[in-house]
Amino acid sequence: MEALIDIGTLIVSSPEIRGGRPRIAGTGVTVQRIVEWYKLGLMPEEIADEIGHLSLAQVHAALAFYHTNQVEIEAAITADAEESAQLEHPHTL
């Protein structure tokens, strides 16, 4: 029998990796990246297949983290979009 895994250990954050954004433990894959793919219509199974080193459990943990912290993650997504727009069109904003 495999040892039980505390799902609270699947998402981590540290300032020196990905700017402190929440990410899947042991990877550089951020919760935000998983959410963006999910919002594009990919199913959790498809995301796990696309990022081959992630398990389905890790993808679901990222989505659970998002739904629990939706306001903060959405704010980060919006901030990134605004920053990208500013970099692409510096004189229009």
MODELLER restraints for C-alpha pairs under 7 A, 6 or more apart:
rsr = mdl.restraints
at = mdl.atoms
rsr.add(forms.Gaussian(group=physical.xy_distance, feature=features.Distance(at['CA:10:A'], at['CA:24:A']), mean=5.81, stdev=0.5))
rsr.add(forms.Gaussian(group=physical.xy_distance, feature=features.Distance(at['CA:10:A'], at['CA:25:A']), mean=5.25, stdev=0.5))
rsr.add(forms.Gaussian(group=physical.xy_distance, feature=features.Distance(at['CA:10:A'], at['CA:58:A']), mean=6.49, stdev=0.5))
rsr.add(forms.Gaussian(group=physical.xy_distance, feature=features.Distance(at['CA:10:A'], at['CA:61:A']), mean=6.60, stdev=0.5))
rsr.add(forms.Gaussian(group=physical.xy_distance, feature=features.Distance(at['CA:11:A'], at['CA:22:A']), mean=6.40, stdev=0.5))
rsr.add(forms.Gaussian(group=physical.xy_distance, feature=features.Distance(at['CA:11:A'], at['CA:23:A']), mean=5.52, stdev=0.5))
rsr.add(forms.Gaussian(group=physical.xy_distance, feature=features.Distance(at['CA:11:A'], at['CA:24:A']), mean=4.69, stdev=0.5))
rsr.add(forms.Gaussian(group=physical.xy_distance, feature=features.Distance(at['CA:11:A'], at['CA:25:A']), mean=5.28, stdev=0.5))
rsr.add(forms.Gaussian(group=physical.xy_distance, feature=features.Distance(at['CA:11:A'], at['CA:62:A']), mean=6.86, stdev=0.5))
rsr.add(forms.Gaussian(group=physical.xy_distance, feature=features.Distance(at['CA:12:A'], at['CA:22:A']), mean=5.60, stdev=0.5))
rsr.add(forms.Gaussian(group=physical.xy_distance, feature=features.Distance(at['CA:12:A'], at['CA:23:A']), mean=5.54, stdev=0.5))
rsr.add(forms.Gaussian(group=physical.xy_distance, feature=features.Distance(at['CA:12:A'], at['CA:24:A']), mean=6.24, stdev=0.5))
rsr.add(forms.Gaussian(group=physical.xy_distance, feature=features.Distance(at['CA:12:A'], at['CA:25:A']), mean=5.39, stdev=0.5))
rsr.add(forms.Gaussian(group=physical.xy_distance, feature=features.Distance(at['CA:13:A'], at['CA:20:A']), mean=5.27, stdev=0.5))
rsr.add(forms.Gaussian(group=physical.xy_distance, feature=features.Distance(at['CA:13:A'], at['CA:21:A']), mean=5.81, stdev=0.5))
rsr.add(forms.Gaussian(group=physical.xy_distance, feature=features.Distance(at['CA:13:A'], at['CA:22:A']), mean=4.66, stdev=0.5))
rsr.add(forms.Gaussian(group=physical.xy_distance, feature=features.Distance(at['CA:13:A'], at['CA:23:A']), mean=6.16, stdev=0.5))
rsr.add(forms.Gaussian(group=physical.xy_distance, feature=features.Distance(at['CA:14:A'], at['CA:20:A']), mean=4.71, stdev=0.5))
rsr.add(forms.Gaussian(group=physical.xy_distance, feature=features.Distance(at['CA:21:A'], at['CA:30:A']), mean=6.60, stdev=0.5))
rsr.add(forms.Gaussian(group=physical.xy_distance, feature=features.Distance(at['CA:22:A'], at['CA:30:A']), mean=5.79, stdev=0.5))
rsr.add(forms.Gaussian(group=physical.xy_distance, feature=features.Distance(at['CA:22:A'], at['CA:31:A']), mean=5.80, stdev=0.5))
rsr.add(forms.Gaussian(group=physical.xy_distance, feature=features.Distance(at['CA:23:A'], at['CA:29:A']), mean=5.47, stdev=0.5))
rsr.add(forms.Gaussian(group=physical.xy_distance, feature=features.Distance(at['CA:23:A'], at['CA:30:A']), mean=3.87, stdev=0.5))
rsr.add(forms.Gaussian(group=physical.xy_distance, feature=features.Distance(at['CA:23:A'], at['CA:31:A']), mean=5.14, stdev=0.5))
rsr.add(forms.Gaussian(group=physical.xy_distance, feature=features.Distance(at['CA:24:A'], at['CA:30:A']), mean=6.20, stdev=0.5))
rsr.add(forms.Gaussian(group=physical.xy_distance, feature=features.Distance(at['CA:24:A'], at['CA:31:A']), mean=6.82, stdev=0.5))
rsr.add(forms.Gaussian(group=physical.xy_distance, feature=features.Distance(at['CA:24:A'], at['CA:58:A']), mean=6.70, stdev=0.5))
rsr.add(forms.Gaussian(group=physical.xy_distance, feature=features.Distance(at['CA:24:A'], at['CA:62:A']), mean=6.89, stdev=0.5))
rsr.add(forms.Gaussian(group=physical.xy_distance, feature=features.Distance(at['CA:31:A'], at['CA:62:A']), mean=5.14, stdev=0.5))
rsr.add(forms.Gaussian(group=physical.xy_distance, feature=features.Distance(at['CA:31:A'], at['CA:66:A']), mean=6.93, stdev=0.5))
rsr.add(forms.Gaussian(group=physical.xy_distance, feature=features.Distance(at['CA:32:A'], at['CA:73:A']), mean=6.58, stdev=0.5))
rsr.add(forms.Gaussian(group=physical.xy_distance, feature=features.Distance(at['CA:34:A'], at['CA:59:A']), mean=6.99, stdev=0.5))
rsr.add(forms.Gaussian(group=physical.xy_distance, feature=features.Distance(at['CA:34:A'], at['CA:62:A']), mean=6.82, stdev=0.5))
rsr.add(forms.Gaussian(group=physical.xy_distance, feature=features.Distance(at['CA:35:A'], at['CA:63:A']), mean=6.59, stdev=0.5))
rsr.add(forms.Gaussian(group=physical.xy_distance, feature=features.Distance(at['CA:44:A'], at['CA:56:A']), mean=6.66, stdev=0.5))
rsr.add(forms.Gaussian(group=physical.xy_distance, feature=features.Distance(at['CA:44:A'], at['CA:59:A']), mean=6.13, stdev=0.5))
rsr.add(forms.Gaussian(group=physical.xy_distance, feature=features.Distance(at['CA:44:A'], at['CA:60:A']), mean=6.73, stdev=0.5))
rsr.add(forms.Gaussian(group=physical.xy_distance, feature=features.Distance(at['CA:45:A'], at['CA:56:A']), mean=6.16, stdev=0.5))
rsr.add(forms.Gaussian(group=physical.xy_distance, feature=features.Distance(at['CA:48:A'], at['CA:54:A']), mean=5.42, stdev=0.5))
rsr.add(forms.Gaussian(group=physical.xy_distance, feature=features.Distance(at['CA:48:A'], at['CA:55:A']), mean=5.79, stdev=0.5))
rsr.add(forms.Gaussian(group=physical.xy_distance, feature=features.Distance(at['CA:48:A'], at['CA:56:A']), mean=5.50, stdev=0.5))
rsr.add(forms.Gaussian(group=physical.xy_distance, feature=features.Distance(at['CA:48:A'], at['CA:59:A']), mean=6.47, stdev=0.5))
rsr.add(forms.Gaussian(group=physical.xy_distance, feature=features.Distance(at['CA:66:A'], at['CA:73:A']), mean=6.45, stdev=0.5))
rsr.add(forms.Gaussian(group=physical.xy_distance, feature=features.Distance(at['CA:86:A'], at['CA:93:A']), mean=6.45, stdev=0.5))
